[in-house]
């Protein structure tokens, strides 16, 4: 089935963006908030998640991100003349093929965003759900396929346990690259399983911090910092793990 899909025309990035934009417009529905409450996410926190998702799935956000990360080639082939040469060169962004996403479970809905990155670049996506998944990613991906049925052959979701090594090995063999979210142990375990001809794309743990100057320490900035810490529970790679104050005074 994957080979048949690869042999045909792939959905353009703009097709994916248009579907995401329609998804973004409907993300304030009670259906999503009710589902989040079922898995223990408070209504207030759920509304915050949906607000973030509305932005990240919006067409303007995705086009700006594609422009910044991939340059003009994502919109289609383009030509230019290199310095000192009269011969034109054509460039374009092409998909790698099949991506296996081994997603982290530290944020509800994160697996869906990993798949979205693969869709935007024209890849077929195999998603292995994290051990603890509340179903938010499934809801988002189902809705995306409902809005744009052409994406159905580009999304496969598997609920295998990480201990099911035979199943994971089968997924790896079907992929051109493995996208792994996790710490050193998760990445290290996969290094021994992924053959050299299959790429390993790592999104590992990071430590982040906030840096404040005395002039910048005010009610609004500290409230925003505290809000970010509480919303993320310090689980994101960009979450603040510590706060440094720019001063030479230990008393201060």
Secondary structure, DSSP 8 states (H G I E B T S, - for coil): -HHHHHHS----HHHHHHHHHHHHHTTTSHHHHHHHHHTT--HHHHHHHHHHHHHHTSHHHHHHHHHHHHGGGGGS-EEEE-TT--SEEEE-----SEEEEE--SSSTTHHHHHHHHHHHTT-EEEEE--SS--SHHHHHHHHHHHH-GGGGGGEEEE---TT-HHHHHHHHHT-SEEEEEE-HHHHHHHHTTS-TTSEEEEEE---EEEEEEGGG--HHHHHHHHHHHHHHTT-STTSEEEEEEE-S-S--
